[in-house]
Amino acid sequence: MVNAVILAGDNDDSKLKDFSPNKALLEINGKYMIEYILEVLEETEEVEKVVIVGPEEFLNKLVKGKLVEVIPCVNSIVENATNGMNYFDDDKMILILSCDIPMITYEAIQDFLKQTEKVSADFYYPIISKKVNDKKYPGVKRTYVKLKDGTFTGGNIILVNPARVKKIVHKTKEFLENRKNPLKLASVLGWRFVIKFVFGKLTVEELENRVGEILGIKPLAIFSDFPEIGTDVDKPSDFSLARKILGSKNY
């Protein structure tokens, strides 16, 4: 069993401010974006408890009657994640999700969790190949990293061991804040890695080992065949895609 934290804090830099002051409360086909994530977590039998870190007043009304708690957010993704982890005891792994992946599915979560059971680690992070993304969502722009193993984008969920990760929160700040800026992320890892990154010579295993050395934990990349894990709604074109996909009869 795992506990879950949904990060639903306000984003002052959001390109969707014209549609909603908070991305979690963006309406997509008659439902708030965060409701899609909640519905999937409710289906997922491995998830025991859920806490949302976000605007309390509105979210408390939204989750009334559900086995979900809401705690206040601050203007920092790292602090929000830490506060979410601190809500729980350290006896279970914690699944942390962003609130802007409304196309996430039960199958995607199941696949991710099942893969994490195969190897023990402190920090699991899904990566999705460009080929997989392009096949399901052709033409959709994402941030990719070219590695020796292939070209990948990152997912918007992680599974962590809170007892280990809470101790190195200050070290993870740069990784989390630069997760969509490949060059900045590479500079944190060291210039040798920058050079190898530029020429696409880094392997996934090398990255895992280097991150583990810096942070003092064991990270593990999970190869996912579910692009919805990394297809977030960050801009108007993403919003249009989400409305189309979630409104289709086949979804």
C-alpha positions in Angstrom: 0.0 0.0 0.0 1.1 3.6 -0.7 -0.2 7.0 0.3 -0.6 9.8 -2.3 0.0 13.5 -2.4 -1.4 15.7 -5.1 0.4 19.0 -5.6 -2.3 21.6 -6.4 -0.5 24.9 -5.4 -1.0 28.1 -7.3 1.4 28.9 -10.1 2.0 32.6 -10.7 3.8 31.8 -14.0 0.9 29.7 -15.4 0.0 30.3 -19.0 -3.5 29.3 -18.2 -4.3 32.2 -15.8 -6.9 33.4 -18.3 -8.8 30.2 -17.9 -8.4 29.6 -14.1 -6.4 31.2 -11.3 -5.3 27.7 -10.2 -4.6 24.8 -12.6 -6.2 22.2 -10.4 -9.5 24.1 -10.8 -9.3 24.4 -14.6 -12.6 23.1 -16.0 -12.3 20.4 -18.6 -15.5 19.1 -20.1 -17.5 19.9 -17.0 -15.1 18.7 -14.4 -12.2 20.3 -12.6 -8.8 19.0 -13.7 -7.9 17.7 -10.3 -11.1 15.5 -10.3 -9.7 13.4 -13.0 -6.6 12.6 -10.9 -8.8 11.9 -7.8 -11.0 9.5 -9.7 -8.0 7.5 -10.9 -6.6 7.3 -7.4 -9.9 6.2 -6.0 -9.8 3.3 -8.5 -6.2 2.4 -7.5 -6.5 -0.2 -4.7 -2.8 0.2 -3.8 -3.5 3.8 -2.7 -4.6 4.0 1.0 -4.8 7.7 1.8 -4.8 10.9 -0.3 -3.8 14.4 0.7 -4.1 17.5 -1.6 -1.7 20.4 -1.1 -3.6 23.4 -2.5 -6.2 26.2 -1.8 -8.1 24.8 1.2 -11.4 26.7 1.0 -12.4 25.5 -2.5 -10.8 22.1 -2.4 -12.5 21.2 0.9 -15.8 21.8 -0.7 -14.8 19.7 -3.7 -13.7 16.7 -1.7 -16.5 16.8 0.9 -17.6 13.3 1.6 -14.4 11.7 0.1 -11.6 10.1 2.1 -9.3 13.0 1.1 -7.6 15.6 3.2 -6.6 19.1 2.1 -3.6 21.0 3.5 -2.6 24.6 2.6 -0.1 25.3 -0.1 2.8 27.8 -0.4 4.5 29.2 -3.5 7.2 26.4 -3.7 6.8 23.0 -5.2 9.5 21.6 -2.9 7.9 22.9 0.2 4.5 21.7 -0.9 5.9 18.2 -1.6 7.6 18.2 1.8 4.5 19.3 3.6 2.5 16.6 1.8 5.0 14.0 2.9 5.0 15.3 6.4 1.3 14.8 6.7 1.9 11.0 6.7 4.0 8.7 8.8 7.1 7.3 7.2 5.9 3.6 7.2 4.6 3.7 3.5 5.9 4.8 0.2 4.4 8.0 -1.1 3.1 8.6 -4.6 3.4 12.3 -5.5 1.5 13.6 -8.5 1.1 17.0 -10.1 -2.5 18.2 -10.5 -2.2 18.9 -14.2 -2.2 15.4 -15.7 -5.9 14.9 -16.3 -5.4 12.2 -18.9 -3.7 9.9 -16.4 -5.3 6.5 -16.3 -5.6 3.6 -13.8 -3.6 1.4 -16.1 -0.7 4.0 -16.2 -0.6 4.2 -12.4 -0.8 0.4 -12.1 2.0 -0.2 -14.5 4.2 2.3 -12.7 3.6 0.9 -9.3 4.0 -2.7 -10.5 7.4 -1.9 -12.0 8.6 -0.2 -8.8 8.0 -3.5 -6.9 10.7 -5.3 -9.0 13.7 -3.3 -7.6 14.1 -1.6 -4.2 14.9 2.1 -4.4 14.2 5.4 -2.6 13.0 7.5 -5.5 11.2 6.2 -8.6 10.8 8.5 -11.6 9.0 7.5 -14.8 10.5 8.3 -18.2 8.6 8.0 -21.5 10.3 7.7 -24.9 9.6 10.2 -27.7 8.5 7.3 -29.9 5.8 6.3 -27.4 4.7 10.0 -27.0 4.6 10.7 -30.7 2.6 7.6 -31.4 -0.2 8.5 -29.0 0.0 12.3 -29.2 1.5 13.2 -32.5 2.6 16.8 -32.8 2.4 17.5 -29.1 5.5 19.4 -27.9 7.3 18.1 -24.8 10.7 18.7 -23.2 13.0 15.8 -24.2 16.4 14.7 -23.2 18.5 12.8 -25.7 20.4 9.9 -24.0 22.4 7.0 -25.4 19.4 4.7 -24.6 17.0 6.9 -26.5 15.1 10.3 -26.3 12.9 10.7 -23.3 10.6 13.0 -21.4 9.9 12.8 -17.7 6.6 11.9 -16.0 4.7 14.0 -13.6 4.5 11.4 -10.8 7.1 10.0 -8.5 7.2 7.3 -5.8 9.4 8.1 -2.8 10.6 6.6 0.4 9.7 9.5 2.8 12.1 8.4 5.5 15.0 8.8 3.1 13.8 11.6 0.9 12.8 14.0 3.7 16.5 14.0 4.8 17.7 15.3 1.5 15.0 17.8 0.5 17.4 20.7 0.3 19.5 18.7 -2.2 16.6 17.7 -4.3 15.4 21.3 -4.7 17.6 22.0 -7.8 16.5 18.7 -9.4 12.8 19.4 -8.9 12.9 23.1 -9.9 15.1 22.3 -13.0 13.3 19.1 -14.0 12.1 20.6 -17.3 15.4 22.4 -18.1 17.8 19.7 -19.3 20.9 21.9 -19.4 20.4 23.3 -15.9 19.8 19.8 -14.6 22.9 18.5 -16.3 25.0 21.4 -14.7 23.9 20.2 -11.3 25.2 16.8 -12.1 28.7 18.1 -13.2 30.3 19.4 -16.3 31.5 16.0 -17.4 27.9 15.1 -17.6 27.1 18.3 -19.5 29.6 17.3 -22.2 28.2 13.8 -22.4 24.7 15.2 -22.4 25.4 17.6 -25.3 26.6 14.7 -27.4 23.8 12.3 -26.3 26.3 9.9 -24.7 24.8 9.7 -21.2 23.0 6.5 -20.3 20.0 6.2 -18.0 22.1 4.1 -15.6 24.9 6.7 -15.5 22.3 9.3 -14.5 20.9 7.1 -11.8 24.3 6.4 -10.4 25.3 10.1 -10.4 22.1 11.3 -8.9 22.5 8.6 -6.2 26.0 9.8 -5.4 25.0 13.5 -5.1 21.8 12.9 -3.0 22.9 9.8 -1.0 19.8 7.9 -2.1 19.0 5.2 -4.6 17.0 6.6 -7.6 15.5 4.4 -10.3 14.1 5.4 -13.7 10.9 3.5 -14.7 10.4 3.1 -18.4 6.7 3.8 -19.0 4.7 3.1 -22.1 1.9 5.4 -20.9 2.6 9.0 -22.3 -0.4 10.3 -20.3 1.9 10.1 -17.2 4.0 13.0 -18.7 1.4 14.8 -20.7 0.6 17.8 -18.5 -1.6 20.8 -19.2 0.7 23.8 -19.1 -0.5 25.9 -21.9 -3.6 26.6 -24.1 -2.6 24.0 -26.7 -2.4 21.4 -23.9 -5.8 22.5 -22.7 -7.2 22.0 -26.1 -5.7 18.5 -26.3 -7.1 17.5 -22.9 -10.6 18.7 -23.9 -10.4 16.7 -27.1 -9.0 13.5 -25.5 -11.2 13.6 -22.4 -14.3 14.4 -24.4 -13.8 11.5 -26.8 -16.1 8.5 -26.6 -13.2 6.1 -26.6 -11.5 7.5 -23.5 
